[in-house]
Amino acid sequence: MFDITVYQFSRAWGLPNPSPFCMKLEGYLKLGQLPFKVVEQNDPRKGPKSKIPYVKIDKQMMGDSEQIYEYLHSHQAIDLDAPLTDEQKAVQHAMRSMCEESLYFVMLYSRWMDDANWEQVRETMFAGIPKLIRPVITNQIRKKIQGDLVGQGMGRHNRAEVYSIGTKHVNALGQYLGDQQWFGGEQPVKLDVVAVSYLANILKPPIETPLKETVNKWPNLVSFTDRALTEIFGA
Ligand SMILES: N[C@@H](CCC(=O)N[C@@H](CS)C(=O)NCC(=O)O)C(=O)O
């Protein structure tokens, strides 16, 4: 049995984590019934890939939520996709990539670039930072993330274009889940953990975005989110 410590952002908004990558890693470990400790870390520069989350497994530091899963999987500690056929695994790999390589950046845009939400994000996500220094710290983070979004490409689109990209991703998740309880059918698999990490991070924060409106048009995704929060995260 591995000794696992997860370094992740402080919790916020009543969510397991405001970072979908942190939430996903925690969900993988919970669904796989692997015991772990959590250490709050809000400085990505401390991680081996300068990103959060990262872990210490026994004495080894490791970054990247998916590479961490792969390491545990290759050591027979976890196998969340065991119930899937190879074809399902291929489709769900693509859906995970859609969430992590594109929907994630739409969500980042909604928090850090969309002026309509910024005040609300600052006052609720960073409520733990004293009010006097909050603007200075949060403006620095905002500037850095806006630069990242421009570098990645999402930040070069206009608002309507960004949300139209996100809408297609949410619609794809809603269509693919259909009337199943889980993306794994009878039981949750990796994509269930991925999907709830994005859907809860869209639905639960007190930010009104076109993304939230789109998710709310899919009753199956709304009830899936509550089911997954309860059954995977015990939330
Ligand atoms: N591929 C990484 C992505 C992790 C990631 O992007 N983390 C963000 C927070 S949600 C981060 O640390 N960003 C800080 C930065 O880019 O400087 C994973 O799966 O763990």
Ligand as a Chemical Component Dictionary entry (heavy atoms), coordinates in Angstrom:
data_LIG
# 
_chem_comp.id                   LIG 
_chem_comp.type                 NON-POLYMER 
_chem_comp.pdbx_formal_charge   0 
_chem_comp.three_letter_code    LIG 
# 
loop_
_chem_comp_atom.comp_id 
_chem_comp_atom.atom_id 
_chem_comp_atom.alt_atom_id 
_chem_comp_atom.type_symbol 
_chem_comp_atom.charge 
_chem_comp_atom.model_Cartn_x 
_chem_comp_atom.model_Cartn_y 
_chem_comp_atom.model_Cartn_z 
_chem_comp_atom.pdbx_ordinal 
LIG N1  N1  N 0 -2.123 18.596 -16.505 1  
LIG C1  C1  C 0 -2.127 19.073 -15.142 2  
LIG C2  C2  C 0 -2.843 20.407 -15.079 3  
LIG C3  C3  C 0 -2.857 21.034 -13.706 4  
LIG C4  C4  C 0 -3.171 22.513 -13.765 5  
LIG O1  O1  O 0 -3.332 23.107 -14.835 6  
LIG N2  N2  N 0 -3.244 23.125 -12.591 7  
LIG C5  C5  C 0 -3.482 24.554 -12.519 8  
LIG C6  C6  C 0 -4.533 24.840 -11.454 9  
LIG S1  S1  S 0 -6.107 24.176 -11.866 10 
LIG C7  C7  C 0 -2.213 25.246 -12.082 11 
LIG O2  O2  O 0 -1.492 24.762 -11.240 12 
LIG N3  N3  N 0 -1.955 26.400 -12.667 13 
LIG C8  C8  C 0 -0.857 27.235 -12.244 14 
LIG C9  C9  C 0 -0.013 27.704 -13.379 15 
LIG O3  O3  O 0 -0.247 27.301 -14.539 16 
LIG O4  O4  O 0 0.879  28.500 -13.094 17 
LIG C10 C10 C 0 -2.791 18.031 -14.255 18 
LIG O5  O5  O 0 -3.552 17.193 -14.769 19 
LIG O6  O6  O 0 -2.511 17.994 -13.048 20 
# 
loop_
_chem_comp_bond.comp_id 
_chem_comp_bond.atom_id_1 
_chem_comp_bond.atom_id_2 
_chem_comp_bond.value_order 
_chem_comp_bond.pdbx_ordinal 
LIG N1  C1  SING 1  
LIG C1  C2  SING 2  
LIG C1  C10 SING 3  
LIG C2  C3  SING 4  
LIG C3  C4  SING 5  
LIG C4  O1  DOUB 6  
LIG C4  N2  SING 7  
LIG N2  C5  SING 8  
LIG C5  C6  SING 9  
LIG C5  C7  SING 10 
LIG C6  S1  SING 11 
LIG C7  O2  DOUB 12 
LIG C7  N3  SING 13 
LIG N3  C8  SING 14 
LIG C8  C9  SING 15 
LIG C9  O3  DOUB 16 
LIG C9  O4  SING 17 
LIG C10 O5  DOUB 18 
LIG C10 O6  SING 19 
# 
